[in-house]
Amino acid sequence: MRHGKKINHLGRTASHRKSMLANMACSLIEHKRINTTTAKAKALKQFVEPLITKAKAENNSTIEKSTHNRRVAFSYLRSKEAVAQLFSEVSEKVADRQGGYTRIIKLGNRLGDSADMAFIELVDFNETYNATEKKTKSTRRSRRSKSAAETKETTPAVEEIAVAEAPVAEEAAPEADAKEVDATEESTDEETK
């Protein structure tokens, strides 16, 4: 039984699991999004989020702590390029985020073995989701008062324009019908001759 055991072993030995998670974390930091199974994505989330927190704390601390945090991250990731990118590019993007640096999006089942598949991505690097979030940052109360005042001012003007344009369209319609009738009469006259 697995009572109280919180680590998902993923069917691997400890060394294999650590190497796999290190490789996946390096790929996630490099590409900002990877496709994997849901179980591995959940394990990777627990593996990489503390490292991102250490990278974020490095920007706010002294030289000694930053060197220590870089060495700790390197002991987990085992890649100088990934550590450099984590402490420069990724830490700048997540500087104002309090946690939840990754997002898991489920994709369905894999065709070969029907394993649950998922994307895991760094939240701040997805412009599709972040574009909508930045637009809705204002308070609700101020938007209502402004939008209500704008609609009251613009509504009568729109109605006046619509009423003014409607008779012009109706007057043009009978003239067009008369031209069509004349054209059909001329064509029938030519056919009879």
WOZIGI-V15384 format. One record per residue. N is the residue number from 1. RES is the residue in three letters. PHI is phi in whole degrees, 0 to 359 (NA if undefined). OMEGA is omega in degrees with one decimal (999 if undefined). D_CENTER is the distance of its C-alpha to the mean C-alpha in whole Angstrom. Layout:
N&RES&PHI&OMEGA&D_CENTER / N&RES&PHI&OMEGA&D_CENTER
This chain:
1&MET&NA&-176.5&39 / 2&ARG&250&-175.6&36 / 3&HIS&301&174.3&37 / 4&GLY&75&-179.3&35 / 5&LYS&262&-170.9&33 / 6&LYS&265&-177.9&30 / 7&ILE&273&173.5&29 / 8&ASN&276&-175.0&28 / 9&HIS&282&176.3&30 / 10&LEU&58&177.3&29 / 11&GLY&67&-176.2&32 / 12&ARG&226&172.8&33 / 13&THR&286&-176.7&35 / 14&ALA&298&-178.2&34 / 15&SER&292&178.7&34 / 16&HIS&295&-179.6&32 / 17&ARG&296&179.7&29 / 18&LYS&296&178.5&29 / 19&SER&295&180.0&29 / 20&MET&297&-179.9&27 / 21&LEU&293&176.7&24 / 22&ALA&296&178.7&25 / 23&ASN&295&179.4&24 / 24&MET&294&178.9&21 / 25&ALA&294&176.7&20 / 26&CYS&297&178.1&21 / 27&SER&294&178.5&19 / 28&LEU&296&179.7&16 / 29&ILE&292&-178.4&17 / 30&GLU&286&-172.9&18 / 31&HIS&262&178.7&15 / 32&LYS&71&178.2&12 / 33&ARG&199&176.7&11 / 34&ILE&225&-179.6&14 / 35&ASN&251&-177.7&16 / 36&THR&206&176.6&18 / 37&THR&284&-177.5&20 / 38&THR&296&-179.7&19 / 39&ALA&296&178.1&22 / 40&LYS&292&178.9&21 / 41&ALA&296&178.6&18 / 42&LYS&293&177.5&19 / 43&ALA&293&179.2&22 / 44&LEU&293&178.1&20 / 45&LYS&300&178.1&18 / 46&GLN&292&-178.2&21 / 47&PHE&281&-168.8&22 / 48&VAL&267&-176.3&20 / 49&GLU&295&174.5&19 / 50&PRO&297&177.7&22 / 51&LEU&292&177.6&22 / 52&ILE&293&177.2&19 / 53&THR&296&177.3&21 / 54&LYS&296&178.8&24 / 55&ALA&294&179.2&23 / 56&LYS&291&-179.9&21 / 57&ALA&292&-179.2&25 / 58&GLU&296&-179.8&27 / 59&ASN&292&-176.1&26 / 60&ASN&260&-172.7&27 / 61&SER&242&-176.8&30 / 62&THR&275&-176.5&34 / 63&ILE&297&-176.0&34 / 64&GLU&297&-177.7&36 / 65&LYS&291&-178.7&33 / 66&SER&294&177.4&31 / 67&THR&296&178.7&33 / 68&HIS&297&-179.5&33 / 69&ASN&296&177.1&29 / 70&ARG&295&179.9&29 / 71&ARG&291&177.3&32 / 72&VAL&295&178.9&30 / 73&ALA&297&178.9&27 / 74&PHE&294&178.5&29 / 75&SER&294&177.2&31 / 76&TYR&275&-172.1&28 / 77&LEU&275&178.5&26 / 78&ARG&63&178.7&29 / 79&SER&213&-178.7&28 / 80&LYS&295&-178.7&28 / 81&GLU&296&179.8&26 / 82&ALA&294&179.1&23 / 83&VAL&295&179.1&25 / 84&ALA&297&179.5&25 / 85&GLN&290&178.5&21 / 86&LEU&297&-175.3&20 / 87&PHE&277&178.7&23 / 88&SER&255&-172.5&22 / 89&GLU&287&-175.1&18 / 90&VAL&291&-177.6&16 / 91&SER&294&177.4&19 / 92&GLU&290&-178.6&18 / 93&LYS&291&-174.7&14 / 94&VAL&262&-173.9&15 / 95&ALA&300&-177.4&18 / 96&ASP&262&-179.6&17 / 97&ARG&270&-176.2&15 / 98&GLN&275&-179.1&18 / 99&GLY&167&-179.9&17 / 100&GLY&66&-175.1&14 / 101&TYR&280&-178.0&13 / 102&THR&240&179.1&11 / 103&ARG&228&177.4&10 / 104&ILE&250&179.2&11 / 105&ILE&243&-177.3&11 / 106&LYS&283&-174.1&14 / 107&LEU&248&-174.8&15 / 108&GLY&116&-175.8&19 / 109&ASN&258&176.6&22 / 110&ARG&285&-175.6&23 / 111&LEU&294&-172.8&26 / 112&GLY&293&-175.2&28 / 113&ASP&236&178.1&29 / 114&SER&61&176.3&26 / 115&ALA&281&177.0&24 / 116&ASP&292&-178.2&21 / 117&MET&252&-179.4&18 / 118&ALA&204&166.8&15 / 119&PHE&269&165.9&12 / 120&ILE&237&-174.7&12 / 121&GLU&220&173.5&10 / 122&LEU&280&-170.2&10 / 123&VAL&298&-172.8&7 / 124&ASP&286&-178.6&8 / 125&PHE&260&178.1&8 / 126&ASN&260&-176.2&4 / 127&GLU&287&-179.0&5 / 128&THR&296&179.7&4 / 129&TYR&284&-175.3&3 / 130&ASN&289&180.0&6 / 131&ALA&295&-180.0&8 / 132&THR&284&-179.0&8 / 133&GLU&291&-177.4&9 / 134&LYS&290&-179.1&11 / 135&LYS&287&-173.4&13 / 136&THR&258&-177.5&14 / 137&LYS&276&-175.9&16 / 138&SER&287&-178.0&20 / 139&THR&284&-175.1&22 / 140&ARG&287&-175.3&23 / 141&ARG&297&-178.8&26 / 142&SER&290&179.5&26 / 143&ARG&292&-178.6&24 / 144&ARG&296&-176.6&27 / 145&SER&294&179.1&30 / 146&LYS&290&-176.1&28 / 147&SER&291&178.5&27 / 148&ALA&293&179.1&30 / 149&ALA&293&179.9&33 / 150&GLU&293&-179.0&31 / 151&THR&291&178.1&31 / 152&LYS&294&-179.8&35 / 153&GLU&285&-174.5&36 / 154&THR&275&-175.5&34 / 155&THR&297&179.8&35 / 156&PRO&297&-179.3&39 / 157&ALA&295&179.5&38 / 158&VAL&294&179.6&36 / 159&GLU&296&-180.0&39 / 160&GLU&296&179.9&42 / 161&ILE&294&-179.5&40 / 162&ALA&296&179.5&40 / 163&VAL&292&-178.9&43 / 164&ALA&292&-178.0&45 / 165&GLU&278&-175.2&43 / 166&ALA&298&-179.1&44 / 167&PRO&297&179.8&48 / 168&VAL&297&179.9&48 / 169&ALA&293&-179.6&46 / 170&GLU&291&-179.7&48 / 171&GLU&291&-179.1&51 / 172&ALA&288&-177.0&50 / 173&ALA&296&179.5&49 / 174&PRO&296&179.1&53 / 175&GLU&294&179.0&54 / 176&ALA&295&179.2&52 / 177&ASP&296&-180.0&53 / 178&ALA&296&178.8&57 / 179&LYS&295&179.1&56 / 180&GLU&295&179.6&55 / 181&VAL&296&178.5&58 / 182&ASP&299&-179.5&60 / 183&ALA&295&179.9&59 / 184&THR&291&178.9&59 / 185&GLU&294&179.4&63 / 186&GLU&295&-179.6&64 / 187&SER&291&177.7&62 / 188&THR&290&178.1&64 / 189&ASP&295&-179.4&67 / 190&GLU&292&-179.5&67 / 191&GLU&291&-179.0&67 / 192&THR&290&-178.7&70 / 193&LYS&285&999&72
